[in-house]
């Protein structure tokens, strides 16, 4: 089955080893679907719902994703390259490994999600919220960040140049924890 066979409500389907290149994909709900070794390429995605879906070893290359919800979904080795995400919500999802390279994220949210490893490089982040999420490792390199909210989430490790934290909003507890982890001793 390919995405050309997809209907408005697609359930319990498996898509493997395909490159998907379409102009538009919109107003579709995927429920309990598996996407494995899929390359989403040169695609405009809008108003899509992915409910309890799995993405294994998927690449999103030059993709525009607008007003799309990933609810209770799982990402294992997902990569977004030269992509634009706008008003995308990852709600109650699991992210094992996710990479963003040369991408733009605007008004996106990771809500009540568990993130093992996320790497963001040479990307633009604007009004991004990590809400009540658990983040084991976040790596940030050479990004432009404006209003990235982390303060309601639990963060284990942040890696990258300290200049990359400009534009981040963190709680005092998170800041003190970060200072302690890098070995700085504070005195009154």
C-alpha positions as CSV (number, residue, x, y, z in Angstrom):
1,X,0.0,0.0,0.0
2,X,1.2,3.5,-0.8
3,X,0.0,6.9,0.3
4,X,-1.8,7.3,-3.0
5,X,-4.2,4.6,-1.7
6,X,-4.9,6.4,1.6
7,X,-8.4,7.5,2.5
8,X,-9.5,10.2,4.9
9,X,-9.3,7.8,7.8
10,X,-6.5,5.2,7.5
11,X,-6.2,2.6,10.2
12,X,-3.9,-0.3,11.0
13,X,-1.7,0.0,7.9
14,X,2.0,-0.5,7.5
15,X,4.1,1.5,5.1
16,X,7.7,0.2,4.5
17,X,10.7,1.3,2.5
18,X,9.1,3.9,0.3
19,X,9.9,7.4,-0.8
20,X,6.8,9.6,-0.7
21,X,6.8,12.7,-2.9
22,X,3.5,14.4,-3.4
23,X,2.5,18.0,-3.6
24,X,-0.1,17.9,-0.7
25,X,-1.3,15.6,1.9
26,X,-4.0,17.0,4.1
27,X,-7.1,16.4,6.2
28,X,-6.3,12.7,6.9
29,X,-6.2,10.7,10.1
30,X,-3.8,7.8,10.5
31,X,-4.6,5.5,13.5
32,X,-2.3,2.7,14.6
33,X,-0.2,2.9,11.5
34,X,3.5,2.0,11.2
35,X,5.9,3.9,9.0
36,X,9.2,2.1,8.6
37,X,12.2,3.3,6.5
38,X,10.0,5.9,4.8
39,X,11.5,9.0,3.2
40,X,9.0,11.8,3.1
41,X,10.3,14.1,0.4
42,X,9.2,17.5,-1.1
43,X,5.8,17.1,0.6
44,X,3.3,19.6,2.1
45,X,1.5,18.1,5.0
46,X,-1.4,20.0,6.7
47,X,-4.2,19.2,9.1
48,X,-3.1,15.6,9.6
49,X,-3.6,13.5,12.8
50,X,-1.3,10.6,13.6
51,X,-2.9,8.7,16.5
52,X,-0.8,5.9,18.1
53,X,1.5,5.7,15.1
54,X,5.1,4.5,14.9
55,X,7.8,6.1,12.8
56,X,11.0,3.9,12.6
57,X,14.0,5.1,10.7
58,X,12.1,7.8,8.8
59,X,13.5,10.8,7.0
60,X,11.5,14.0,6.5
61,X,13.4,15.8,3.7
62,X,12.3,19.3,2.5
63,X,8.9,18.8,4.0
64,X,6.4,21.5,5.2
65,X,4.3,20.3,8.1
66,X,1.5,22.6,9.2
67,X,-1.2,22.1,11.9
68,X,-0.4,18.4,12.4
69,X,-0.8,16.4,15.6
70,X,1.2,13.3,16.6
71,X,-0.8,11.9,19.5
72,X,0.6,8.9,21.5
73,X,3.0,8.2,18.7
74,X,6.6,6.8,18.7
75,X,9.6,8.1,16.8
76,X,12.7,5.9,16.6
77,X,15.5,7.5,14.5
78,X,13.6,10.3,12.9
79,X,15.4,13.0,10.9
80,X,14.0,16.3,9.7
81,X,16.3,17.9,7.1
82,X,15.6,21.3,5.5
83,X,12.0,21.1,6.8
84,X,9.5,23.6,8.1
85,X,7.2,22.6,11.1
86,X,4.5,25.1,12.0
87,X,1.9,24.5,14.7
88,X,2.9,20.8,15.1
89,X,2.1,19.1,18.4
90,X,3.8,15.9,19.7
91,X,1.3,15.0,22.4
92,X,2.0,12.1,24.9
93,X,4.6,10.8,22.4
94,X,7.8,8.9,22.8
95,X,10.9,10.1,21.0
96,X,13.9,7.8,21.1
97,X,16.1,9.7,18.6
98,X,15.1,12.8,16.6
99,X,17.4,15.1,14.6
100,X,16.6,18.5,13.1
101,X,19.1,19.9,10.6
102,X,18.6,23.2,8.7
103,X,15.0,23.2,9.7
104,X,12.5,25.8,11.0
105,X,10.2,25.1,13.9
106,X,7.5,27.7,14.7
107,X,4.7,27.4,17.4
108,X,5.4,23.7,18.0
109,X,4.9,21.8,21.2
110,X,6.1,18.6,22.8
111,X,3.4,18.0,25.4
112,X,3.6,15.3,28.1
113,X,6.1,13.5,26.0
114,X,9.2,11.4,26.8
115,X,12.3,12.4,24.8
116,X,15.4,10.2,25.0
117,X,17.6,12.1,22.6
118,X,16.9,15.2,20.4
119,X,19.5,17.0,18.4
120,X,18.9,20.4,16.8
121,X,21.5,21.9,14.5
122,X,21.5,25.0,12.2
123,X,17.8,25.4,12.8
124,X,15.4,28.2,13.7
125,X,13.2,27.7,16.8
126,X,10.4,30.2,17.5
127,X,7.8,29.8,20.2
128,X,8.6,26.2,21.0
129,X,7.1,24.6,24.2
130,X,8.3,21.5,26.0
131,X,5.3,21.1,28.3
132,X,5.4,18.6,31.2
133,X,7.8,16.5,29.2
134,X,10.8,14.4,30.3
135,X,13.9,15.1,28.3
136,X,16.9,12.8,28.8
137,X,19.3,14.5,26.4
138,X,18.9,17.6,24.2
139,X,21.8,18.8,22.0
140,X,21.7,22.2,20.4
141,X,24.3,23.6,18.0
142,X,24.3,26.8,15.8
143,X,20.6,27.6,16.1
144,X,18.6,30.7,16.3
145,X,16.2,30.5,19.2
146,X,13.4,32.7,20.3
147,X,11.0,31.8,23.1
148,X,11.9,28.2,23.7
149,X,10.1,27.2,26.9
150,X,11.5,24.3,29.0
151,X,10.5,25.3,32.5
152,X,7.7,22.9,33.0
153,X,9.7,19.9,31.9
154,X,12.3,17.6,33.5
155,X,15.7,17.8,31.7
156,X,18.6,15.5,32.4
157,X,21.3,16.8,30.0
158,X,21.7,19.8,27.8
159,X,24.7,19.8,25.4
160,X,26.0,22.4,23.1
161,X,27.5,25.9,23.2
162,X,26.1,28.0,26.0
163,X,25.3,30.7,23.4
164,X,22.7,28.4,22.0
165,X,20.7,28.8,25.2
166,X,19.9,32.4,24.3
167,X,16.1,32.6,23.8
168,X,15.4,29.7,26.2
169,X,13.1,30.0,29.2
170,X,14.0,27.8,32.1
171,X,13.0,27.6,35.7
172,X,15.4,28.6,38.5
173,X,15.6,24.9,39.5
174,X,16.6,23.9,36.0
175,X,19.3,26.6,35.9
176,X,20.7,25.6,39.2
177,X,20.7,21.9,38.2
178,X,22.5,22.8,34.9
179,X,25.1,24.9,36.8
180,X,25.7,22.0,39.2
181,X,26.1,19.5,36.4
182,X,28.8,21.5,34.7
183,X,30.6,21.9,38.0
184,X,30.1,25.5,38.9
185,X,29.9,26.2,42.6
186,X,27.7,29.2,43.6
187,X,28.5,31.2,46.7
188,X,26.3,33.9,48.4
